[in-house]
Structure formats: structure tokens, C-alpha cells
């Protein structure tokens, strides 16, 4: 039986990946120390996800291991020698990183190095998939010519008609400390691929979402927005008139691409992994969609100051991904993503949903 080691297995992507690969016959080993509860408090706690994994994957094996624990991680990978490594563990918020710079860098950069070195020593031929972020581009996308429409900003430059491609510059921009630590990990994954000829890839995710997301204000845009609507909690819009645009990709489509890469790995690749132009929406448009779905008004306030390093408009150019893996495409459109997330929150917060 093929085996997969998933770090951050109780996070949105990690849990989706664990379920996806288990259903395809792989033995899943998960690593997660529930640091999300430390990063974001009780609302970020993912204990409920671990319970779900154990319930839905009888053979699932869990390790409550912090990826900063180098010797323990080296020993674990040497013991398991998995056929595939999927690295999704991270400190995921660029807002939170400024308050915890050492912890942020140790998790995102040093933790990634620990795992890469463990893989090089024990299973160098096993594909290594790293969940990176579009924040590696910093705020440079904000320098692209934009046009302001009624409910959103969009690119005015036809060069970016399909979105941001992988050759976009990472230099001369403000990344946030989170973006910098994730970029360090991203570069390391590429370097281990090139220098040691290991099958690695970096997936520079946009807004990764789905019904299993523990969305909080500082991370999990769509999940948190829908949660606020269902609970009738006030949502704060930070700058750009609420017209800032994000492309949203369902966690299942992320898992499907990882499966495709595992079946046909490449060396030191990078892909901008998002929902693309079709699944892009602004905050104002998201408000309209969730109000139409739930019948509840969106309670929100406006803060006339954008988040540091925040993108005004960002959606991924998916053409490279589709060229390398023509069997892969987006299967979950925006309306279905909204429906799934809303249904999930209705179940999780029933007392406030009535």
C-alpha cells in the first residue's frame, strides 16, 4: 500500500488531502500540533477536524508533532519513508506574523527546511508537494494597471487578462513577514528540487477554501465572511472600498491537483494555484452572494485603511497548470463553494443559525 505523510493534516487543505488520498487507497500519516489554536485562539482550534479524520479514516495515524522539532521529524520520516509528502503545515496569517515574527519564521521557513532535509535523507525519490502562497509576490500585483468597476477592481492591462502567472516578479515589493517566511520556504523547496534532483513543487495558493475551513478574521476570507453572515456578526472591511478581488479554489480541487502531480511528478516546479478568473469575486460581491443564499443581511463596517501588503486584485493564471496536467481543471464553481461553506457553518453553529 502506498503511503502519504501530510503535515498540517487538521488544517483545511491537510484534512481534505488526507480524506482524498485515503479514499484512493493510500495509508495516511498526519502530523499536526494544533498550533492554529495558538495562532488564533479558540476559534482556530482544529480538534474537531482530528475527530473527523479518525472517524472517516479508520486507518489514519496521527502524530501531534511540531515541525520545528527537527530530530523528532527526521526520525519520523526515516521510520515511515512515505511514498509522498504533502506539506501544508504553516503559520498562515500575514497579519498575525508581525506579532509573532520568530514563531512565524520558525514554522514557515525552518519547519519546511526540517521536512525537506528529512525527505532528502530518507525518501528523496518521493514527490514533495509544498503548499506555498501568492503572498510570495508581495504587494507587487498592486502595481499592475487597474480599472475600477461598480463592485470590483480588475486588471486594465491586457497582459494580465488571465491573471498572475508564475513568472511574475517576487522582488521590490512588501511581502509582510508572513510572505517573507513563506517565500523562504518556497525557495528552499525549489532549491532542494534543483540541487538534489528531487521531485518537488510549490503551489502558490490564493484563497483556498471549503466547508471544512475554521475561518477566523485574520485568515480564511470566504469561510469567515459566510460565518459572520450566518451568526449575524459584524464583518470588517479593510480598505479598497470592499472592491478587492480574490480567486477562490475549493480544497477538493487542490487535492485533485496534488494527486495529478503525484502520478506524474516534475522537478522544482511552481504553480499559481487558485480559482482563476471564473472563481474570482470582490468582498462586496461576496456579500451579495451570501445574502442571496441565506436571506440574511450582511452586517459590516468599513475601516479606511488596507491591511499591509494586501492585494487590491489577484487571481491566478491557471494556464501552466492545465498545460502540464491537462486532465485537471476547476470542478467547483463559486456558487457551489458558497453553498457548501454555508451548510457547514449552519451545522457547526446551530444555536446562532436559527
N, C-alpha and C positions, 0 to 999 in steps of 0.2 A: 504494500500500500504506500502510495506517495504521501509525503508529509509536508506541511507548511507551518512555519513559525510566523505568527502575527504579533507584532508589538503594538501596544495601544489597542488591544483586542476588545476593550469595552467602550471605545470611542465610536463615533458614528461610522467611519469607514472601516475601522478594525472589526467591529461586530458584523457589519454587512459582509465583509470579505470572509470572515470566519464561517458564517452561515452558507455563503455562496459556495465556497470550496468544499465544505463538509457535505453539501448536497451532491457534489460531484465526486464523492468517494475518497476525499483526502482526509488523512488524520490531521486534526488541527491542534496545535500547541499555542496557547495565548499567553502573552506577557503584558500585564497591566497592574500598576501600583495605585490606581485611582487617584492620581495626582490632580485630576480635574477638580476634585472636591477641595484640594488645597489652593489651586489657582483661582477658583470662582466661588468657593463656599458651598453650602448645602445644595443649592440649585444645580450645581455642576456634578454632583455625586452620580457615579455610574454603577453603583452596586446593583441596581435593578437590571442593568444590562447583563452583568455577570450571571445573575439568576436565570435570565432568559437563555443565555448561551448554554448553561448547564442543563436547562430544561429541554431545549430544542436540539442539542448535540450531545447525546449520551456519552460519546467517546471523548468529548472535549477535555483537554488537560490544561489547567490554569496555573500560571506562576505569578505570584504577587511580587514581582521583581522590578526594581527601579533601574532603568537602563544606564544610570550613572554608576551603578555598582559593577565596575569593569571586570574584576576577577570572577564574580559570580556569573556574569553574562558570558564571558569567554568559556567558562566551564559548561554552562548550559548548552550553548551552541555546539561545543565539542561532543557533548553527550548525545544530543539529538541529531546532529548533522542533517538538517532538513533539506528537502529537495527544492524548496522555495522559501525565500524570506520576504515578507511584506512588512515594511517599516512605516507605521502610521503614528507611533508614539511621538508626542510633541507638547510643548507649551504653545498653544495655538492662537493666542490673542496679541495683536500688536499694541493694543492699549495697555494691557496688563504688564507687558515686558518691561516698560520703563520703571515700574515699581519693584521689579524683581530681576534686575539685569543679570546677576550671577546665575541664579537658578535657570533663567531663560536660556542663557548660552550653554550652560552645562547640559541641559536636557536636549536642546535642539542641535547643537554642534558636537559637543563632546560625546553625548549619548550615541549620536549617529556614527561617530568615529569608532566608538567601542564595538558597535554592532558590525560595522564594516570589517574591522580587524578580526573579529571573531569569525566572520564568514570567510575571509581570506585564509585564515589558519585551518579551518575545519571543513569547509564546503565551498571552495572557490568556483566550482562549476555550477552551483545552484543560482538561478536568477535572483537578483536582489532588486526589489522594487521599493523606491523611496517616495513617500508622499511629501512632496515639496509644496510650494505655494507661489501664486502670482505676485506676492509681495517681494520676490527676488528682483523684480523690475523697479521697485521703489515707487516714487511718485512720477517717474518719467512719462508714463502714459498721459499724465495731465498736460504735457507739452504738445500733444497732438491737437491740431486744429479741431475745434468742436462747434457744433451748431446747437442752439437751444430751442427745443420744441416745447409744446404745451405741457407735456408731463415728463419729459426726459431730456437729457443731453445725448448727443450721438456724434460720431466722428464725421467731420466735414471733409477730411482728406480721403480721397477715393482709394489711396494706398491701403487704408485700413478698413475697407468695405467689409471684409470677412472677419475682422478683429485683430487681436495681437498675436503675431507669430513668434516662433521660438528664436528667431534671430534678432529680436528686439533687444536693445542695449540694457545692461544691468548697471551701467556706470553713471556718474554725475547725477545722482538722484538721492532723495531722502527716503530711506527704507523703513524707518522705525527700527528699534533694537531687535524686535521680532524678525523683521525682514532680513536684517543683517545676520542674525544667528541661523536662520533657515537657509540663507544663501551660503553660509559657511558649510553647512551640512550638504547642500546641493552640490557644491563644487567638489567636496570630498567624495561623494558618490560617483560623480563623473570621473574623478581622478583615479579612484580605485578601479573603475572600468578600464580606462585607457592604460594606466601604468601596469596593472596586473592582469589585463585582458579578462576581466570578469564581466559577466552579463548583467549590467546594471542599467537602471533607468530612473530618471527623476520625473515625477508627474507634478507639474506646476498648477495646482488646483486653484480654481476660482471659488465660487460659493458652492461647497459640497453640502448636500442636504438630503433630507429624507425623513421618514416617520420616526426613526429611532434616535433622532438628534436631541441631546439635552441642551437645547438652546438657552443661552444667557445673554445679557445685554452686551457684553464685551466680545462675544463670539457666538456665531450661529444665526446669521442675519434673518433668514426666512423662517426658521423654526421659532426664534424668539418673537418675531413680528406676529406670527399667527397665534402663538401662545398669549401674547398681550391682548389680541383681539378677543380670544375666547374667554380669558379671565377678566376682560374689560379693565385691563391695566394700562396706564399711560405709557406710550412709546415715545422716546425722544429721538427727534431727527436732528442730526448734527451737520448743519451747513448745506450748501449747494441747492437750497430750496426744496430738498427732498427729491431732486431730479437725478441724483447719482444712480448710475446703472450698473447692475451686476448680472452675470450669466450664471444660471443655476443648473447643477447637474445632480441627478439622483444617485445616491450611493450605490445602487444596484448597477447602474451604467459604469460607475467607476470600477466595481468588482469585475464586470464583464471585460473591461479593457485589460485589467491585470491578468485575467485568465488568458486572454489572447496573447499578451506578452510572454507569459509563462510557456505557452505552447510553441511560441516562435520568438525566442529572446534575441536581443541585439546588445551590442556593447556600448556603454556610455551614452545612451540616448536621453534626450529630454523631450517632453511633450507638454504643451499647454492644455491642460485637462479641465474643460468647463462645459457648460451647456451650449456654448456658441450663441450666435446671434438670435436663433429661434427661441432660446430659453432665457433671453435677457429681459430684465424689467427694472424699472426705477422703483424707489421706495413709494412714491405716490401711486404708481401703477399697481404695486403690491397691495397697498391699502384698498384700492378699488376692487381688486380680485378677491381679497379675503372678505370684504364687506358683502360682496355679491354671493360668496359661498356660504357664509354663516348667518347673514342677515343682521349682523351686529355692527354698530358704528365703530369706527376706529378712533380711539382716544389717543391723541398725540399732541406733543408740544414741540416747539422749534427752538433749537439752540443755534444762534447765528455765528457758529464757529465750527469749522470742519475738524474732524479727527486728523491728527498729524500723520502725513503720508497717505491719506485716504485717496482712493481713485475717484475721479469725477465720473469717468465712463470706462468700463472694462468688460470686454467679452473676448473669449478665446477663439482664435483661428484654428479650426479643427482639421484643416486640410492635410497636414502632415500625418496626423494620427490615422486618418481614413486612407491615406495613400499607403502607409506601412502596414495597416491592418484593415483591408477593405471589407472584411466581414463584420467589423464593428461600426456601430452608429448609436446615436442617442435614441433610446426607446421610450423614455418617459418625458412627455411634454409638460409644460408649465402648469396647465390646469390640473393634470393628474397628480403632480407633485404637491400642489396646494391641497387637494382633496385628501391625499394620504397623510400629510402632516396634521391637518385639522382633525381628522378622525383619530389619530394617535393621541393628540393633546386632549381631545374630548374624553378618551378613556383614562388618561393619566390624571386629569384634574376634574373629575365628575362633579365634585361639590360646587365648583365655581362655574361649571358649564351649564347648569340648569337654569 
